[in-house]
Amino acid sequence: MALVGAYVSAIAQPIPIFGIVELSGSGTTAGTNYDNGVRLAVDEINTAGGILGRKIDTHLGTRKHNRMRFANILEKNGGPAVFGADLRFRSLNGRNTNGEEVPATVKSWVSNRYVAEVLTLWDDIDVPSAKVQYIDEVINDPQIQVRGMILQQAHPRYGTLRFPNLPFRFSDCDTNAPMQKVAPDIGADNATVAASLGYSDAEIAELESAGVLYKR
């Protein structure tokens, strides 16, 4: 009875959906439309009984721009003072209009610092940032490895191959196994397909000899 009660309690719990919506700055229109669309769809699904009897519970956070935070903190930490002082860069529209001049202004400041130092500074002021990694850094990135994003395949002709895995996961589906299956050579399944269509072994051999069916 305890297991039955636990199961009933579990299926009665709502299904949470999380998201971040931009409701200010240049993304106001798109963000508002997205927010309204999600809420409308959730209302329709819940009104119809939910998903397998479970209602959906949305948790949408908002992202808002602080136009001066980035420039001011940079100045306080040895950043390019002109970036915060120049009126062209004080607003989002101004930075968009003069976008080609922003990299040149910031470049000298960034080039004199290690990547880790810049990332730490921006992380301390909640500015989303990340290093642009080289291929070898991507492959050896701890998150990439934990997620199983790089698979190895034992190829009979080319040896061990490394290639990207599918970026998504399903609880009831193993995405690794099919991705590690070696792709067949050209025409490798021709005889099998022809046999399934009713051709005899002799007919298949004749077609292969005539070059109608490719055989490696």
C-alpha positions in Angstrom: 0.0 0.0 0.0 2.9 2.3 0.8 4.3 1.9 -2.7 0.9 2.5 -4.3 0.5 5.7 -2.2 3.9 6.9 -3.2 3.2 6.3 -6.9 -0.2 8.1 -6.7 1.6 11.0 -5.0 4.3 11.1 -7.7 1.9 11.2 -10.6 -0.1 13.9 -8.9 2.8 16.3 -8.8 2.9 19.0 -11.5 5.5 18.9 -14.2 7.9 21.9 -13.8 9.1 23.8 -16.8 11.9 26.4 -16.4 12.9 29.2 -18.7 14.5 32.6 -18.9 12.7 35.4 -20.7 14.1 38.7 -21.8 11.6 41.4 -21.0 13.6 44.5 -21.4 16.0 46.1 -23.9 16.0 45.0 -27.5 14.4 41.7 -26.6 11.3 43.1 -25.1 9.0 42.3 -28.0 10.2 38.8 -28.7 10.5 38.0 -25.0 6.9 39.2 -24.2 5.5 37.2 -27.1 7.4 34.1 -26.0 6.2 34.5 -22.4 2.6 35.0 -23.5 2.8 32.0 -25.9 4.2 29.7 -23.2 1.6 30.7 -20.7 -1.2 30.3 -23.2 -0.1 26.8 -24.2 0.3 25.8 -20.6 -3.2 27.0 -19.8 -4.7 25.0 -22.7 -2.8 21.9 -21.7 -3.8 22.1 -18.1 -7.4 22.9 -19.0 -7.5 19.7 -21.1 -6.2 17.6 -18.1 -2.5 18.1 -18.3 0.0 15.5 -19.5 -1.0 12.0 -18.4 -3.1 13.6 -15.7 -0.3 15.9 -14.4 -0.6 19.7 -14.7 2.3 21.8 -15.9 3.9 24.4 -13.6 5.9 27.1 -15.3 8.8 28.9 -13.7 9.9 31.7 -16.1 12.6 34.1 -14.9 13.2 37.5 -16.4 16.5 38.9 -17.6 16.8 42.6 -17.5 19.7 44.8 -18.7 21.7 47.0 -16.4 23.2 49.4 -19.0 25.9 50.9 -16.9 26.9 48.0 -14.6 29.4 46.5 -17.1 31.1 49.8 -18.0 31.3 51.1 -14.4 32.8 47.9 -12.9 35.3 47.7 -15.7 36.5 51.2 -14.9 36.8 50.4 -11.2 38.9 47.3 -12.0 41.3 48.9 -14.4 39.2 48.7 -17.4 39.1 51.2 -20.3 37.7 54.3 -18.8 36.6 55.7 -22.2 34.2 52.8 -22.6 32.1 54.0 -19.6 32.7 57.7 -20.2 31.9 57.8 -23.9 28.3 58.8 -24.4 28.1 56.5 -27.5 28.4 53.5 -25.2 26.1 54.5 -22.4 23.0 52.9 -23.9 22.1 49.7 -25.6 21.1 51.5 -28.8 24.4 53.5 -28.6 26.5 50.4 -28.3 24.6 48.7 -31.2 25.0 51.7 -33.4 28.7 52.0 -32.6 29.3 48.3 -32.2 32.3 48.2 -34.5 34.2 50.5 -32.2 33.6 48.6 -29.0 36.1 45.8 -29.7 38.8 48.2 -30.5 38.2 50.1 -27.3 38.2 47.0 -25.1 40.9 45.0 -26.9 43.9 46.8 -25.3 42.4 46.2 -21.9 41.7 42.5 -22.5 44.9 41.7 -24.3 47.0 42.6 -21.2 45.1 40.1 -18.9 44.8 36.4 -18.7 41.5 34.8 -19.7 40.9 33.5 -16.2 41.3 37.0 -14.8 38.8 38.5 -17.2 36.3 35.7 -16.6 36.6 36.0 -12.9 36.0 39.8 -13.1 32.9 39.4 -15.2 31.6 36.5 -13.1 31.8 38.7 -10.0 29.5 41.2 -11.6 27.1 38.6 -13.1 28.1 39.2 -16.7 27.6 36.0 -18.7 30.9 35.1 -20.4 33.0 32.2 -21.4 36.2 31.4 -23.1 36.2 30.6 -26.8 37.9 27.3 -26.7 40.2 25.5 -29.1 39.1 22.1 -30.4 41.4 20.2 -28.1 40.1 22.2 -25.1 36.5 21.5 -26.1 37.1 17.7 -26.4 38.8 17.7 -22.9 36.4 20.0 -21.2 35.1 18.3 -18.0 31.5 19.2 -18.8 31.8 17.7 -22.3 33.3 14.5 -20.9 30.7 14.2 -18.1 27.9 14.7 -20.6 29.3 12.0 -22.9 29.4 14.5 -25.8 32.4 12.8 -27.5 32.1 9.2 -28.5 34.7 6.7 -29.8 34.0 4.4 -32.6 36.1 1.3 -33.5 36.1 1.5 -37.3 37.3 -1.6 -39.1 39.1 0.4 -41.8 40.1 3.8 -40.1 40.7 2.6 -36.6 39.4 4.5 -33.6 37.4 7.6 -34.5 36.1 10.3 -32.2 33.0 12.3 -33.0 30.3 14.4 -31.3 27.4 12.7 -29.7 23.8 13.9 -29.9 23.3 17.0 -27.7 20.0 15.8 -26.2 19.1 12.9 -23.9 16.0 10.8 -23.3 15.3 8.9 -20.1 14.1 5.8 -22.0 16.4 5.9 -25.0 20.2 5.1 -25.3 21.6 7.6 -27.7 25.2 6.2 -27.4 24.6 2.7 -29.0 23.3 3.8 -32.4 25.9 6.6 -32.7 28.7 4.0 -32.2 27.4 1.8 -34.9 29.7 1.8 -38.0 28.1 3.1 -41.1 28.0 0.5 -43.9 30.1 0.8 -47.0 28.4 1.8 -50.3 26.3 -1.0 -51.6 26.9 -3.2 -48.5 23.2 -4.0 -48.2 22.4 -4.3 -51.8 22.2 -8.1 -51.9 20.1 -8.2 -48.7 17.6 -5.7 -50.1 17.5 -7.5 -53.4 16.8 -10.8 -51.7 14.0 -9.2 -49.7 12.4 -8.2 -53.0 12.4 -11.8 -54.2 15.6 -12.0 -56.2 17.4 -15.4 -56.0 21.1 -15.8 -55.2 21.8 -16.5 -58.8 19.9 -13.4 -60.0 21.7 -11.3 -57.5 25.1 -12.7 -58.5 24.2 -11.9 -62.2 23.2 -8.3 -61.3 26.4 -7.8 -59.4 28.4 -9.2 -62.3 26.7 -6.9 -64.7 27.4 -3.9 -62.5 23.7 -3.3 -61.9 24.2 -4.0 -58.2 27.3 -2.4 -56.7 29.5 -4.8 -54.8 32.7 -3.6 -53.0 
